[in-house]
Amino acid sequence: MTAHAPTRSTRRPAAGGADARLPWWALALPALAFAALLSLLLGGEAEAAESPQYLARLLERLWQLLAH
């Protein structure tokens, strides 16, 4: 009986030997969490009545950044 040679994969592994590609949300979620925490630190003195407007401006700015 003859042994079959293993077939070669068309994908090349990353330098470390593992697949280094990440889904888009793996980078977006930590960035969004960082932006949310930063906004809490910077806007800590804002009144509760201003919060929805501040949040709306922040979300609008995030959408603009993601659109580019």
Order of alpha helices (4+ residues) and beta strands (2+ residues): alpha-alpha
